[in-house]
Amino acid sequence: MSTTTTTTATPIGHLPTTRSFLAPDVAAGFEPWKMNLTAISERDPARVYVAVRDAIRVYHLNPISLACKGPALAVLRGPLVRDRNQVPLQADINQIKVGFLGNAEVLVAADDLGRALIWYTDTLDTTPTPTILTLPASAWGIAIHASLHIVAITCNAHTVTVYDLRTPAARRASPVLLDKATQYLDVGHEPQISRTLVGHHSNVPGVVIHSSGKWAASVSIDHTCRIWRLSTGACVGVVDLQQWGWQVCFLPDVGTDLVVVCATVNGVVACRIPEPSSQPLPAPTTARLTTVFAQRPTARHLSHFTRLSMIHLLPELGLVALGSQDGRIALIRVSPSSPAVMDDQLGDDDGSSGWETDSELDVATPATAADHGATLQIDLVTTFPARGSTDEAQAPMYGMLVMRRSVMDPWDVGEPWSGTAYRIANVLLDGSARWADVGPFLPVVSAVSASSAPEY
């Protein structure tokens, strides 16, 4: 593996500003050590969701001030749960996420009582009671697949549970998991557990479902990323992260290859898996960026919050946004090379080769670039707020908001610009937020790159 400083001609920029995002009385309920506790509606970018302990507050985002002014439009909670002595149990939320099931936008929350709570955002006024998915331990990771109507939730039982959220009638018409359906779950219908993915040896904070619906990836603090075949529930490969894994996403495929990006404590591991439908599964190509954020002497009190617990794919820009709990955001680019012929074999998952046993899922002998002629490269495009800037975060990060914008006219350019861009904010524990516009209109001076040969 090599690490170099390079120059990129790709015009990606950011415009950091400081805004007062939430009132102090709201921020007083914030807690660190969670995942992303903020989300923004994809259908209505003026609607923001903020989790505060056991509740989700719905706010209107002022498009000019970029602040949530006024009282909450709604406060969402799961049903109260009591212990055997009838004492209410604290159901702190660990993560929230907005996505789609079919054409319906949903808000999903994972809480400490081992529940995933699902609200349909277009019926919050009339149906504030959520659909509840029950897990055996505290729930953390969330993945949503729109066209297949499935949700994956991770928990501290070291498992990933995949739920089929179609109506009973839709399940009867198409009983096989991952067949596309047009109906989605109505409140009152019982969700069906389709798969329980077992193999991790510690807590699993992050999970993602591939756009095809055939694959899932999960990361754990057991230092691994596991790739799953959803049709069988089998683990088909394990990537050694060498650090606690916190978040994961799939990039657009390269030919027939899968590309997965894993966020660790303060690093990134990118893995390209060739021909995942083949048996046995070939060894992947892996690249590592060991350090995303440099240490900040002015914020040493934040050092124990360093972990990349927030991730968001910006597909139109070819970037991945990473949020650290010490208050900073990074933009990275993963650049795969052309497809290569892979000869190393990990085995298959037909039940005869023991894919779900640790002895068969250990990391294989690393290959070299000469073996396969393929590499991956990770470019650290930029980070913000910059160290020493007036916008430098001095409080732990509470959430990362990513707003997709189809048209922008940045004042720096002086002329209208049309295309896809993003507005990103790091919401801090003191209730403030630092916003940045990210799009092809500002140059990047330099980038830090890391690349490596195939390995497992």
C-alpha positions as CSV (number, residue, x, y, z in Angstrom):
1,M,0.0,0.0,0.0
2,S,1.2,3.5,-0.7
3,T,0.1,6.9,0.5
4,T,0.9,10.0,-1.6
5,T,-0.1,13.6,-1.9
6,T,-1.5,14.4,-5.4
7,T,-3.3,17.2,-7.3
8,T,-6.7,16.6,-8.7
9,A,-8.3,18.7,-11.5
10,T,-11.8,17.6,-10.5
11,P,-13.6,20.8,-9.5
12,I,-15.3,20.0,-6.2
13,G,-15.6,22.7,-3.6
14,H,-17.1,23.6,-0.3
15,L,-18.4,26.9,1.3
16,P,-18.4,26.4,5.1
17,T,-20.6,28.8,7.1
18,T,-21.7,28.8,10.7
19,R,-25.4,28.9,11.5
20,S,-27.6,28.6,14.6
21,F,-29.4,25.4,13.8
22,L,-31.4,24.5,16.9
23,A,-32.5,26.2,20.1
24,P,-30.4,25.6,23.2
25,D,-33.2,23.9,25.0
26,V,-33.3,21.2,22.3
27,A,-29.6,20.8,22.2
28,A,-29.6,20.2,26.0
29,G,-31.0,16.8,25.4
30,F,-28.3,15.7,22.9
31,E,-26.1,12.8,23.8
32,P,-22.8,11.7,22.2
33,W,-21.8,8.1,21.4
34,K,-24.6,7.6,18.9
35,M,-24.8,7.3,15.2
36,N,-26.5,9.8,12.9
37,L,-29.3,11.4,14.9
38,T,-30.5,13.9,12.2
39,A,-32.1,13.3,8.8
40,I,-33.8,15.4,6.1
41,S,-36.7,14.5,3.9
42,E,-35.8,13.6,0.4
43,R,-39.3,14.6,-0.8
44,D,-39.5,17.9,1.2
45,P,-36.0,19.3,1.9
46,A,-37.5,21.9,4.3
47,R,-38.5,19.1,6.7
48,V,-35.8,18.0,9.2
49,Y,-35.9,15.2,11.7
50,V,-33.8,15.4,15.0
51,A,-33.7,12.6,17.5
52,V,-33.5,13.8,21.1
53,R,-33.3,10.9,23.5
54,D,-36.5,8.8,23.0
55,A,-38.2,11.2,20.7
56,I,-37.9,12.5,17.1
57,R,-38.7,16.2,16.6
58,V,-39.9,17.4,13.2
59,Y,-38.8,20.9,12.2
60,H,-39.2,23.3,9.3
61,L,-35.8,24.3,7.9
62,N,-35.7,28.0,6.9
63,P,-34.0,27.9,3.4
64,I,-32.5,31.3,4.0
65,S,-31.1,31.2,7.5
66,L,-30.6,27.4,7.3
67,A,-31.9,27.2,10.9
68,C,-34.8,25.4,12.5
69,K,-36.9,28.2,13.9
70,G,-40.0,27.9,16.0
71,P,-41.5,25.0,17.9
72,A,-41.4,21.4,16.5
73,L,-44.1,20.6,14.0
74,A,-44.5,17.2,15.6
75,V,-42.9,15.0,18.2
76,L,-42.7,11.3,17.4
77,R,-42.3,8.5,19.9
78,G,-42.6,4.8,20.1
79,P,-45.0,3.2,22.6
80,L,-44.0,3.4,26.2
81,V,-42.4,0.3,27.6
82,R,-42.3,-0.5,31.4
83,D,-40.3,-3.0,33.4
84,R,-41.7,-5.6,35.8
85,N,-42.1,-2.9,38.4
86,Q,-44.0,-0.7,36.0
87,V,-41.1,1.8,35.8
88,P,-40.8,3.3,32.3
89,L,-37.7,2.2,30.4
90,Q,-35.6,4.7,28.6
91,A,-35.7,4.1,24.9
92,D,-32.9,6.3,23.6
93,I,-32.6,6.4,19.8
94,N,-29.3,5.4,18.4
95,Q,-29.8,6.3,14.7
96,I,-32.5,7.6,12.3
97,K,-32.7,7.4,8.5
98,V,-35.0,8.5,5.8
99,G,-35.6,6.4,2.7
100,F,-38.3,4.9,0.5
101,L,-40.4,1.7,0.5
102,G,-41.8,1.8,-3.0
103,N,-42.9,5.4,-3.7
104,A,-43.6,6.0,0.0
105,E,-41.1,7.9,2.0
106,V,-40.3,6.5,5.5
107,L,-38.5,7.6,8.6
108,V,-36.8,4.7,10.5
109,A,-35.4,4.9,14.0
110,A,-33.3,2.3,15.9
111,D,-33.5,2.5,19.7
112,D,-31.9,1.0,22.8
113,L,-34.9,-1.2,23.6
114,G,-34.1,-3.3,20.5
115,R,-36.8,-1.7,18.3
116,A,-36.9,-0.3,14.8
117,L,-39.7,2.3,14.5
118,I,-41.1,3.1,11.0
119,W,-43.2,6.1,10.2
120,Y,-44.6,7.0,6.7
121,T,-43.8,10.7,6.4
122,D,-46.8,11.6,4.3
123,T,-49.2,10.3,7.1
124,L,-47.5,11.7,10.2
125,D,-50.4,14.1,10.8
126,T,-53.0,11.3,10.7
127,T,-51.0,8.2,11.7
128,P,-48.3,9.1,14.2
129,T,-48.2,5.5,15.6
130,P,-45.1,3.7,14.1
131,T,-44.8,0.2,12.8
132,I,-42.5,-1.6,15.2
133,L,-39.8,-4.2,14.4
134,T,-38.5,-6.1,17.4
135,L,-34.9,-7.2,17.8
136,P,-33.2,-9.2,20.6
137,A,-30.9,-6.4,21.7
138,S,-30.2,-2.6,21.3
139,A,-30.7,-1.7,17.6
140,W,-28.2,0.5,15.7
141,G,-27.7,0.1,12.0
142,I,-30.4,0.8,9.4
143,A,-30.6,-0.1,5.7
144,I,-33.7,0.5,3.4
145,H,-34.3,-0.9,0.0
146,A,-37.1,0.9,-1.9
147,S,-38.1,-1.3,-4.8
148,L,-38.0,-4.6,-2.8
149,H,-39.7,-3.2,0.4
150,I,-37.1,-4.6,2.7
151,V,-35.4,-3.1,5.8
152,A,-32.3,-4.4,7.5
153,I,-31.6,-3.6,11.1
154,T,-28.5,-4.5,13.1
155,C,-28.3,-5.0,16.9
156,N,-26.0,-5.7,19.7
157,A,-26.9,-9.4,19.5
158,H,-24.2,-9.3,16.7
159,T,-26.8,-10.0,14.0
160,V,-28.5,-8.3,11.0
161,T,-32.2,-8.9,10.6
162,V,-33.9,-8.4,7.3
163,Y,-37.6,-7.7,7.3
164,D,-40.1,-8.1,4.4
165,L,-42.4,-5.0,4.7
166,R,-44.9,-6.0,2.0
167,T,-48.5,-6.5,2.8
168,P,-49.6,-10.1,3.5
169,A,-51.4,-10.2,0.1
170,A,-48.2,-9.1,-1.7
171,R,-46.2,-11.8,0.1
172,R,-48.7,-14.5,-0.9
173,A,-48.7,-13.3,-4.5
174,S,-44.9,-13.4,-4.6
175,P,-43.6,-15.4,-1.6
176,V,-39.9,-15.5,-2.6
177,L,-37.7,-12.9,-0.9
178,L,-36.5,-10.1,-3.2
179,D,-39.2,-10.3,-5.8
180,K,-40.3,-6.8,-6.7
181,A,-43.7,-5.8,-5.3
182,T,-45.9,-2.8,-5.7
183,Q,-47.6,-2.8,-2.3
184,Y,-46.1,-1.6,0.9
185,L,-46.8,-2.3,4.5
186,D,-49.9,-0.8,6.0
187,V,-50.0,0.1,9.7
188,G,-51.3,-2.9,11.7
189,H,-49.8,-5.6,9.4
190,E,-47.2,-7.8,11.0
191,P,-43.7,-7.5,9.3
192,Q,-42.1,-10.8,8.3
193,I,-38.5,-11.6,9.2
194,S,-37.0,-12.8,5.9
195,R,-33.4,-13.4,7.0
196,T,-31.3,-13.2,10.1
197,L,-27.6,-12.8,9.1
198,V,-25.3,-14.4,11.7
199,G,-21.6,-14.4,11.8
200,H,-20.2,-11.2,13.5
201,H,-18.6,-11.7,16.9
202,S,-19.4,-8.2,18.3
203,N,-21.8,-5.3,17.9
204,V,-22.7,-4.3,14.3
205,P,-23.3,-0.5,14.0
206,G,-23.5,-0.4,10.1
207,V,-25.3,-2.2,7.3
208,V,-26.2,-1.5,3.6
209,I,-28.2,-3.3,1.0
210,H,-27.0,-3.3,-2.6
211,S,-29.2,-1.6,-5.2
212,S,-29.8,-5.0,-6.9
213,G,-31.2,-6.4,-3.6
214,K,-28.9,-9.4,-4.0
215,W,-26.2,-8.4,-1.5
216,A,-25.8,-6.7,1.8
217,A,-22.7,-5.6,3.7
218,S,-22.3,-5.0,7.4
219,V,-19.4,-3.7,9.6
220,S,-18.7,-4.5,13.2
221,I,-16.4,-3.6,16.0
222,D,-15.0,-7.1,15.6
223,H,-12.8,-5.4,12.9
224,T,-14.6,-7.0,9.9
225,C,-16.9,-6.2,7.1
226,R,-19.0,-9.2,6.0
227,I,-20.6,-9.6,2.5
228,W,-23.9,-11.4,2.5
229,R,-26.0,-13.1,-0.2
230,L,-29.5,-12.1,0.8
231,S,-31.2,-14.9,-1.2
232,T,-29.7,-17.5,1.1
233,G,-28.5,-15.5,4.1
234,A,-25.0,-16.8,3.7
235,C,-21.9,-14.8,4.3
236,V,-19.7,-15.0,1.2
237,G,-16.7,-13.1,2.3
238,V,-15.0,-11.2,5.1
239,V,-12.8,-8.1,4.9
240,D,-10.3,-7.5,7.7
241,L,-10.7,-3.8,8.6
242,Q,-7.9,-3.8,11.2
243,Q,-10.1,-1.3,13.3
244,W,-13.6,-1.1,14.6
245,G,-16.0,-0.8,11.7
246,W,-18.7,1.9,12.0
247,Q,-20.4,2.6,8.6
248,V,-20.5,1.1,5.1
249,C,-21.9,1.8,1.7
250,F,-21.9,0.3,-1.8
251,L,-20.6,2.3,-4.7
252,P,-22.0,2.0,-8.2
253,D,-20.8,-1.3,-9.7
254,V,-17.8,-1.5,-11.9
255,G,-18.9,-3.9,-14.6
256,T,-19.9,-7.0,-12.7
257,D,-17.8,-6.1,-9.7
258,L,-19.1,-4.9,-6.3
259,V,-17.4,-2.0,-4.7
260,V,-17.9,-1.5,-0.9
261,V,-16.6,1.4,1.2
262,C,-16.1,0.9,5.0
263,A,-15.6,3.7,7.5
264,T,-13.6,2.8,10.6
265,V,-12.4,4.7,13.7
266,N,-10.4,7.2,11.5
267,G,-9.8,5.4,8.3
268,V,-11.4,4.0,5.1
269,V,-11.2,0.6,3.6
270,A,-12.5,0.2,0.0
271,C,-13.0,-3.3,-1.4
272,R,-13.7,-4.4,-4.9
273,I,-15.2,-7.9,-5.2
274,P,-15.1,-9.3,-8.8
275,E,-17.9,-11.4,-10.2
276,P,-19.8,-11.9,-6.9
277,S,-22.3,-14.2,-8.5
278,S,-19.6,-16.7,-9.3
279,Q,-18.7,-19.7,-7.2
280,P,-16.2,-19.9,-5.7
281,L,-16.0,-16.2,-4.9
282,P,-12.7,-14.6,-6.1
283,A,-10.6,-12.6,-3.7
284,P,-11.2,-8.8,-3.8
285,T,-9.0,-5.9,-4.3
286,T,-8.7,-3.7,-1.1
287,A,-7.3,-0.2,-0.6
288,R,-6.9,1.5,2.8
289,L,-6.7,5.1,3.8
290,T,-5.4,4.8,7.4
291,T,-5.9,8.4,8.5
292,V,-8.8,10.7,7.4
293,F,-8.6,13.5,9.9
294,A,-5.4,14.9,11.4
295,Q,-5.1,15.4,15.1
296,R,-6.3,18.8,16.3
297,P,-4.3,20.2,19.2
298,T,-6.9,22.8,19.9
299,A,-9.6,20.2,20.4
300,R,-7.9,17.4,22.3
301,H,-11.0,17.1,24.5
302,L,-12.7,15.7,21.4
303,S,-10.1,13.0,20.6
304,H,-12.1,10.3,22.3
305,F,-15.0,11.0,20.0
306,T,-13.1,10.3,16.8
307,R,-14.9,7.6,14.8
308,L,-16.5,7.8,11.4
309,S,-20.0,7.0,12.4
310,M,-21.8,8.8,9.5
311,I,-21.7,8.1,5.8
312,H,-23.5,9.3,2.7
313,L,-23.0,8.5,-1.0
314,L,-23.0,11.5,-3.4
315,P,-23.3,9.4,-6.6
316,E,-23.6,12.3,-9.1
317,L,-20.3,13.7,-7.9
318,G,-18.6,10.4,-7.4
319,L,-17.9,11.2,-3.8
320,V,-18.6,9.7,-0.3
321,A,-19.2,12.0,2.6
322,L,-17.9,10.8,6.0
323,G,-18.9,12.4,9.3
324,S,-16.7,12.0,12.4
325,Q,-18.0,12.4,15.9
326,D,-15.4,14.9,16.7
327,G,-17.3,17.4,14.5
328,R,-15.7,17.2,11.1
329,I,-16.8,16.0,7.6
330,A,-14.6,14.5,4.9
331,L,-15.2,14.0,1.2
332,I,-13.5,11.0,-0.4
333,R,-13.4,9.5,-3.9
334,V,-12.8,5.8,-4.6
335,S,-11.4,5.1,-8.1
336,P,-11.5,1.5,-9.3
337,S,-9.3,0.4,-12.1
338,S,-10.6,-1.7,-15.1
339,P,-12.0,-5.2,-14.3
340,A,-9.3,-7.7,-13.8
341,V,-9.1,-11.5,-13.8
342,M,-9.1,-12.8,-10.2
343,D,-7.7,-16.3,-9.5
344,D,-7.7,-16.4,-5.7
345,Q,-10.6,-18.3,-4.3
346,L,-12.4,-18.0,-1.0
347,G,-14.8,-20.9,-1.4
348,D,-18.5,-20.9,-2.1
349,D,-21.7,-20.7,-0.1
350,D,-23.6,-23.8,-1.4
351,G,-23.7,-25.2,2.1
352,S,-20.9,-27.8,1.5
353,S,-17.9,-25.6,2.1
354,G,-18.7,-24.2,5.5
355,W,-19.0,-20.5,4.6
356,E,-20.7,-19.8,7.9
357,T,-17.9,-21.2,10.1
358,D,-15.0,-19.0,11.3
359,S,-12.4,-21.5,9.9
360,E,-13.6,-20.9,6.4
361,L,-14.1,-17.2,6.7
362,D,-10.7,-16.2,7.9
363,V,-8.8,-13.7,5.9
364,A,-7.0,-15.4,3.0
365,T,-3.3,-14.8,2.0
366,P,-3.0,-11.3,0.4
367,A,-2.4,-11.2,-3.3
368,T,-0.2,-8.7,-5.1
369,A,-1.0,-6.2,-7.8
370,A,1.0,-8.3,-10.2
371,D,-1.2,-11.2,-9.6
372,H,-4.3,-9.5,-10.9
373,G,-3.3,-6.2,-12.4
374,A,-6.0,-4.3,-10.6
375,T,-5.9,-1.7,-7.8
376,L,-8.2,0.7,-6.0
377,Q,-7.4,4.3,-5.1
378,I,-8.9,6.4,-2.3
379,D,-8.6,10.1,-2.7
380,L,-9.2,12.3,0.3
381,V,-10.7,15.3,-1.6
382,T,-11.3,17.7,1.3
383,T,-12.3,18.0,4.9
384,F,-14.3,20.8,6.7
385,P,-14.3,22.7,8.8
386,A,-10.6,23.2,8.3
387,R,-8.3,23.2,11.3
388,G,-7.8,26.7,12.6
389,S,-10.8,28.2,10.7
390,T,-13.4,30.3,12.4
391,D,-15.9,27.5,11.7
392,E,-13.8,24.8,13.4
393,A,-16.0,22.5,15.3
394,Q,-15.4,22.7,19.1
395,A,-18.2,20.3,20.1
396,P,-18.9,16.6,19.3
397,M,-20.9,15.9,16.2
398,Y,-24.6,15.0,16.6
399,G,-25.6,14.3,13.0
400,M,-24.8,14.9,9.4
401,L,-27.5,16.3,7.1
402,V,-27.2,15.8,3.3
403,M,-29.6,17.7,1.1
404,R,-29.6,17.0,-2.7
405,R,-30.0,20.1,-4.8
406,S,-30.9,19.8,-8.5
407,V,-30.1,23.4,-9.4
408,M,-27.7,25.9,-7.9
409,D,-26.5,29.4,-8.7
410,P,-23.5,30.0,-6.4
411,W,-22.6,33.6,-6.0
412,D,-18.9,32.8,-6.4
413,V,-19.4,31.8,-10.1
414,G,-21.4,34.9,-11.1
415,E,-23.5,33.0,-13.5
416,P,-26.3,30.3,-13.3
417,W,-25.1,26.7,-13.0
418,S,-27.4,23.8,-13.6
419,G,-26.7,20.3,-12.4
420,T,-26.7,18.2,-9.2
421,A,-25.1,19.4,-6.1
422,Y,-25.4,18.8,-2.4
423,R,-25.7,20.9,0.8
424,I,-24.1,19.2,3.8
425,A,-24.2,20.2,7.4
426,N,-22.5,18.8,10.5
427,V,-24.9,19.3,13.4
428,L,-23.0,19.7,16.7
429,L,-23.8,18.8,20.2
430,D,-24.2,22.5,21.1
431,G,-27.1,22.8,18.6
432,S,-25.1,24.7,15.9
433,A,-24.5,23.5,12.4
434,R,-21.8,24.2,9.8
435,W,-23.1,24.1,6.3
436,A,-21.2,23.5,3.0
437,D,-22.3,23.5,-0.6
438,V,-20.6,20.7,-2.5
439,G,-20.7,20.7,-6.3
440,P,-18.6,21.2,-9.5
441,F,-17.9,24.9,-9.1
442,L,-14.8,25.2,-6.8
443,P,-11.4,23.8,-7.4
444,V,-9.6,21.5,-5.0
445,V,-5.9,22.2,-4.5
446,S,-4.7,18.8,-3.5
447,A,-5.8,15.4,-2.3
448,V,-4.3,12.6,-0.3
449,S,-4.5,9.2,-1.9
450,A,-4.1,5.6,-0.8
451,S,-4.0,2.5,-3.0
452,S,-3.2,-1.1,-2.6
453,A,-3.1,-4.5,-4.2
454,P,-5.8,-7.2,-4.0
455,E,-6.1,-8.8,-0.6
456,Y,-8.4,-10.7,1.7
